[in-house]
Amino acid sequence: MMAEDTKFIGTPKKATTHVNQNEGLIFEKSSPGKKAYRLAELDVPAIDAASLLGASARADLGVMPEVSEIEIIRHFTRLSTWNYAIDLGMYPLGSCTMKYNPRVNEAVAALDGIANAHPYQPESLSQGCLGIMKLLQDCLIEITGMDAITLQPAAGAHGEFTGILLVRAYHEGRGNARKKILVPDSAHGTNPASAAVCGYQVANLKSNAQGMVDISELERMVDEDTAALMLTNPSTIGVFESDIHRIAEILHARGALLYMDGANMNALVGKARPGDFGVDVMHLNLHKTFSTPHGGGGPGSGPVACKKILEPFLPMPVVITRADGSLGLDYNHPHSVGRVRAFYGNFGMFVRALAYILANGPDGLRQTTEDAVLNANYIRAKLSGTFDLPFTTPTLHEVVFSDRLQAANGVKTGDIAKRLIDYGFHPYTVSFPMIVHGAMMIEPTESESREELDLLIDALQQIAREAAENPELVKSAPHTTRLRRLDETAAARKPVLRWKPPVTD
Ligand SMILES: *Cc1c(COP(=O)(O)O)cnc(C)c1O
């Protein structure tokens, strides 16, 4: 229940998202005959749709809004201000690595020969584009310490699927696909899902008190039916698996492989290479570690890197250097798992990731890692005490608190996250990882300045005070947004994805 007298009493130091009350919908603005364009007089004979398209021409075009140019411009511009974006402020969404997308990446990706390249262009005219792919592959192989790579998968989860297909093909090649994949209880939900989609049973591996793999539990569980362990390193609570060599040894001794979920590579680039610590196959999220946009900002990219033993199974085609020194696409891979994506993957993202890698250089990438870890540890140091820290193991690029202290007053992680919106920030990650009850997972990335981190820390400290003094204020947040608290379950279960004209009689 929301108390009657709750008012927004916080004093945000940041401007909150712009709220425009003039929010009539474009269909309500519509009136017959208005147009947002004017076409030149026809100078060819008119032809109607039916004679062009025959029976497939639609007689009923449905209801379309009729508005003027300024109305349509204002409509879309207004909609754009209802969103939060990394270009507006910090996005401390743990596990998602919401770093800034440098504009120089966009400038490079927009170059004519790159943006307008066609996937069916002949190899001889595509040497530049193939060169971009080859150089990116070489950089990622160097960064991960692996032997071979495919750039095809379109996201992290798609990379997991591809990687586990390689694992399966490898075991099948040795006469037995094996039955199960081990997944720690701290894993991202996509890990067990990917294993299951590839036809494996998922066995849940318990974490120890430090939030790491329990070695004796692992030894007990790995058997002749185990195809692989899917491990996130650093783990989802931001902790490096200090026994990673031992973990790899235990698996390899029983013929099983080590898959690494590389979504957290922002903590390792330039510092440690999975190929050197026993990983057989892994994916990278270019849209996390290598600064290409996420989701609505652009398609993702989840390259999969592997050791020599898995190379024959990589998706085709692969970029190769031909005898005459030119680059080409090789489709002749008899043991390949096939294609996982149309054409070659999300090429525009390769360009952006390579621009980021080359702009930073080896020392810059290492600095990026150090800054990401420093920022997370700064937040950890400043907020420990204000919020409960369930794992005190040293953390790398992200930190997981819990709502335990505030929950005593009825204020949960979701409430604190909603209240953070009033202070002008995107919420942190709520209730994940599952091994932490009431998790508040914060990942600042290296993009943020000390000043921005201080604003976030200040906001969270203020919210903790509010939780103690006026819990209703936090529990009924957000107060400054266009819409108040939404029914998130209904939004997920019964999404309304398409506008339908109101029924009039
Ligand atoms: C983001 C993430 C994934 C999934 O990546 P998508 O690109 O969103 O499919 C998998 N594992 C971890 C640990 C992640 O953080």
The ligand as an ORCA input file, in Angstrom:
! r2SCAN-3c Opt
* xyz 0 1
  C      25.506    -11.087    -20.773
  C      25.882    -12.426    -20.336
  C      25.538    -13.558    -21.098
  C      24.641    -13.510    -22.320
  O      25.084    -12.672    -23.338
  P      24.026    -12.089    -24.394
  O      24.866    -11.360    -25.385
  O      23.094    -11.215    -23.629
  O      23.306    -13.262    -25.009
  C      25.987    -14.780    -20.660
  N      26.711    -14.904    -19.531
  C      27.047    -13.839    -18.771
  C      27.874    -14.041    -17.533
  C      26.640    -12.560    -19.137
  O      26.964    -11.515    -18.378
*
